[in-house]
Amino acid sequence: MSELVLINVSGRDKPGLTSEITGIMGRYDVRILDIGQAVIHDYLTWGILAEIPDESQASPVIRELLFRLHALDLQVRFAPITEAEYQQWAEGRNRACYMVTLLSRDIKAEQIARVSEITARHGLNIDNITRLSARPSLAPGDNRIACVEFSVRGTPEDLEALRSDFLKIAGDMNVDIAFQEDSIFRRNRRLVVFDMDSTLIEAEVIDELALEAGVGEQVSEITERAMRGELDFSESFAERLALLKGLDEAVLERIAARLTMTEGAEYLIRTLRSLGYRTAILSGGFNYFARHLQARLGIDYVYANELEIVDGKVTGRVAGPIVDGARKAQLLLEIAEREKISREQVIAVGDGANDLPMLSQAGLGVAFRAKPVVKESARHAISTLGLDAILYLLGYRESETRLASPR
């Protein structure tokens, strides 16, 4: 009978350790059942589950490994594993795997504790914890972005309750927590569609137009209620638009020039393009400004409302059908079909109630700095960081994205 042994090694990392350890095992025809290694601040934790054939016997292998590892000033622990224990472990590897992504300005121990407590309470076991963001500087105030990813395995009884628990502690600790299945699509998304106002840019353009027309307070109040889902978007849009009648078209250029990009938007889209993603703006705003962003960012598709202008004046109407929530969802599916990809390969990002239909159609729907009703309805939310945090939801390390698109 073969013997199963779990070998754990720890100590200061040195080049060639894996080669030395497995080289010794190789002389005894040892079979590797599992292997893993992590290095934190030059200190190694290394584990291997070995099957030692009967003709070799465990004692000589262990003796030689113990002697060599002691000479290298490394700590080692050997633990015998029964066949039943191994079978139970191997069957557990077939359970569903999920990724929990913790996003913050700075990672604190309490955040790790709260996330891991929830995963355990819902029957999930942590396989791996990986830092995706770069190591932080010790300089005061250098906390631009931090991300830790948990690979967890198990079968939670109530996924909605689990998501609700994550949403609650995210609000309590002012962090973002994403929970998603680790499927084949996670790092195989191909299209990202964005809302424009309060997503790619920090303003609501219709509010900016209203300020120029002298009806800012009236329009802002209607906009806020529509984004919270208290008003039908199409009706509220027509009501706001009518208040802009007579506005000189010259103000459009002034507004476009002063629009501010959302934190992380330019870096995100530049990185997505370098990685081969297609991008789109699906906006309930106006084509004039969406085209302005398209030229600036290199967006592939733009769909927004065409502001009707006659004799240099805004008429208070749009030319053609209004791009509302239903239209956004339809456009997402049409672009995916044109690109010959499945909707599971689409990411949708938006902040308002009229974005919920397209968020629900996408494989990954992200409510970005969204109103409470949107955040609670969407499966994923980013509220504390910039748009570039989306790269971490896709599983990319900062070192990878920096190579693809330097900041």
N, C-alpha and C positions, 0 to 999 in steps of 0.2 A: 504493500500500500504506500502511496505517496504521502508526504507530509506537507501541511499547509502552515506557513509561518508569516506573520506580519512583522515587518522590520521597519522601525522608525529611527531616523537619524537626525540629529540637530547639532548646530554649532556654527562657527564662522565659515562662510562659504569660501571655497577654493576652486580654481579651474581644474577640471578633469575628475571631480569626485564621482560623478555618475559613471564615467568610464571605468574608474577603478573598482567601484562597488559591483557593477554588473559584470565586469571582467572576471572577478573572482567567482561570481555565480555561474558564469558561462562555462567555467572549467568543470562544473558539476552538473551540467545539463539542466539547470533550473528553468522552470517555466514561469513567466511573468503573468500573473492574473490581473494585477492592477498596479498603477504607479502614479505618483504625484509629487510635485515639488513646489515650494514657495520660498522666496528670498525677500526678507524685509530688513533694510538697513544692513546689508551684507551678512545677515544671519539666516542660515538655511534650516528649513524643515523639510525633510524628505521621507517619503513612505513608499513601501513596495510590498505587495502581497505575492509571496512566492510559493510555487509548488515544487517541492524537492522530490525527485523520483526515488523510489524505494532502494534502488541499487546504489544511490549516492549517500543516503542517510543525512539527516539534518546536522548532526553533531560536527562533522568535519567542516561543513560550509560555515556554520555559525562560529566555530572556533577561529577559522581563518579571517572571517569578517570582523570579529571582535578584536583580534590582534591588530589588523590593519587600521581599523577605525580609531582604536585607542592611540596608535602611533600618529594619527592625523589630528589628535586632540578633539575628537568628535564624540558626542554622547550617542549611545545606541541602545535600543530596547527591542527584544524579541518576544513575540507573543504567539503561542500555538493557536491555531484556528481549526475548529472541527468542520467536517464536511457539511453538517446540518447548518452551522452558523454561516458558512459560505453560501449555501443554497438560499438561505433566507435573505442574505445581503444581495445576492445576484438577482433574485426575483424582485426585490425592492427597487432595483435600478430600472425596471420596466414601468414603474409608476410615472404619472405625468410630471413633467418638469416645467417650472415657472421661473421667471426672472423678476426679482424685486429690485427696482432702481431707486436709490435714495439720493436726492439732489438737494444741495444746500449751499449757502455761501461758505460754510465751514462745517466740517463733520465733527460732531460731539459724541462722547460716549453714551449719553442719554438717548440720542437718536438711534444708535445701533441697538441699545438695550430694548427700546420700545418696539422697533421693527422686528427684532428676533423674538420678542415675547409674543407678538401677534402671530407670527408664522408658526410658532410652537403650539399656541392655543388652538389653531385651526388645523393641526395635524400635519404640518409641513416641516420637513427636516432640511437644514441648510447643508448643502454639499460643498459649496465654495463661496468665498467672499473675495471680491476683486475690486481694487480701486481703478476706476477708468480715467479719472482726471489726473493731471500732473501732480507731483508732490508739492505741497504748499511751501511757500517761503516762510521763514520765521519772522520776517519783518512785520511790524504792527500794521494792521489794516489790509494786508495782502490776502484777501479772501474772495477773489473774483468768482470762483465756481469750484465746487467739489462734488464728486460723485462716487458712490460705492454701489456695487452691484452684487446681489445675493442670488446664487443659483439654488433653488429649493425644489424639493421633490415630495410628492404625496398626493392625496386625494381629499381636498377640503370638502366638507359636507355642504357648506353654503358659501358659494363664491361671492354673492352680493353682500353678505354680512362681512366677509373678509375685506372686500373693497371699501365698505363703509367704515370699518375700523381703521384702515389705512388713511382714508380721507379725514377722519376725525383727528388722528394724531398729527397728520400733516398740518392741519390748521392750528392745533395746539402748539406745535413747535416751529411754525413758520418754515416748513420744508416742503418739498414735493416728493411724493412717493408714487411710482408707477408699478403696476402689477400686470404682467402679461405672460401668456403661454410661450414657452421657448420652442416655437414651431419653425418649420423650414422657411417661412416667410419673413421671420424677424430681421434677418440681415439680407433679405432679398427683396426689399421694397424697391420700386423703380420710378414712382411718380409721387410728388408732393404738391398738394393744392392748398393755397392760402386764401383766407379772407384778407382784405386789404386794411380797412379802417380799424384802428386799435389792435391790429395784429401785425402786419408788416410796417405800418406807420403808427405813430402815437396819437394821431388825431382822428376825429370823425370829420371827413371832408365836408359833409353837408352842414355840419355845425360851423365850419370855417366860412363856408359860403354865406351862411345866415348872418354871421358877424358882419360881413361886408355889406349885407343887405339891410342891416339894422334890425333884424328879427332874431338875434342870437338866443335870447332867453326862451322864447317861444319854441324854437326848433330844438334846442338842447333838451328841454323838458320832454318833448315828444320822443326824441331819440333815446333818451335814457329809459323811458317806459317800454319802448319797442325792444331794446336790447335785453331787458329783464323778462321779456315774454308777456308783458301785460297788454300789449296791443298787437293786432295783426300787422305784420311787417308791410305788406303791400298797401294797406289802407293808410298806415301812419306815414309811409314814404310819400304817397301822393299828397297827403296833407302838408307835410313839411315842404315838399317841392313847390307846391302852389304859393307858399309864402316868399319864394325867391323870384317870382315873376318881375321882370323889368331890370334885373341885375345885369350890369355891363359885363360882356364876356372878357374884357381886359383883366378882370380880377382873377381869372382862373390861373393865369401865368404867375401872378404874385403869390397865390396860395401854393401852387406847385413848388415854387422856389423855396418856400419856408417850411415845407413838410419835413418832419424829423423821423428818421428810421428808428424802428424799435431796436432795443439792445439785442445784439447778436444776429440781427436779420441779415446783414450783408455778409458776415462770415459764414453763416449757415448756408445761404444760397450759393456762395462761391464754392464752398466745400462740396455741396450736393452736385453742382455742375461738374466739378473735377472728378467726382466719383461716378459720373455717368447717369445721374438722376435727371428726369424731366420735371419741370416745375410749371405751375399755373397759378394765376390769380382768378378767383371766382368771387366777385364782389357785388354787393348791393349798392356800392358807391358808383363812381362815374368813370367812364372810359378815358376821359382826358387825363386823369391822374393815374389811372392804372397803366396807361401807355407810357406815361412819364417814368413810372417805376420799372416797367418792362425794359426801357432803354437803359436805365441806370444799372439794373441788376442782371439783365440777360435772361428774363423770364421767357419760357417757351410759348405759353398760352395765356391769353387774357380775355376774360368775359366779364363785362360790367354794363351798367346802364349808360345809354347814350343821351346826354343832356341836350335837349332840343334848344337850339339858338336860332333866332330869326332876326335879321337886320341888326346883328351885334348884341342882341338882348336875350337873356334867358326867358323862355316862355312859361316856365313853371310846369313843364311836362317833360316826359322822356319819349324818345323815338323808339318804338318797338316795345316788346313785352318787358315787364320789370323782372330783374334778376332777384328772385326771392329765395327762400330756403329750399323749396321744392325744385326750383330751376338749378340751384347749385348742385343738389344731389344728382339730378339728371345729367348735368354737364360733367360731373366727376366720372360717371359711368361711361359717358360718350368718349371722353378723352382716354380712359383706360382701354376701351375697345379699339380706339384708333391706334394706341400704342401697343396693342396686342398683349396686354397684361391682365391678370385677374384683379378684382377689386381688393383682394387680400394684400396685394402689392402696392396699394395706395395709402399714403398718409394724408390726412386732412387736418388743417389747423385753423381754428377760429375762436372768436370770443363771445358772440352774441347768440340769442335764441334762434335767429334765422340760420345759424351755422349747424345746428343740431342734426338736421337731415343728412347733410354731407358727412358729418362726423360719424354718424351711425352706419353709413355706407362704406366707409373706408376700413381697411384692415387695421389701421392704427389711427384713431381719432383723438386729437389733442385739444382740449379746451385751454386756450392760452390767456392768462390773466383775465379770466372770464367772470361774468356775473354769477352769483351763487347758484341760480337755477340751471345754468349751463354746466358749471363745474360738477354739480351733483348728478346731472344726467349723462355726462360724457364718461367714458371709461378711463380716460387719462387726463391729467391736468398739470399744467406748469404755471405756477403763480408767483414764485419767488425769484426765478432766474430769467435769463434772456432766451430768445428763440434758439440759440445755438445749443441749448440743453437737449434739444430733440436728438442730436447726434448720439447722446448717451443712451437714449431709449432704443436706438438701433444697435447698441452694443459696441459702438466704436470707442476705442481708447483715444485720449487726447493726443498721444504720440502718433497714432495713425492719421488722424485728421490734420495734424500739424504738417505732416509730410505731404498730404494731398493738397492742403491749402494753408500756407503759412499765414499767421495773423499779421 
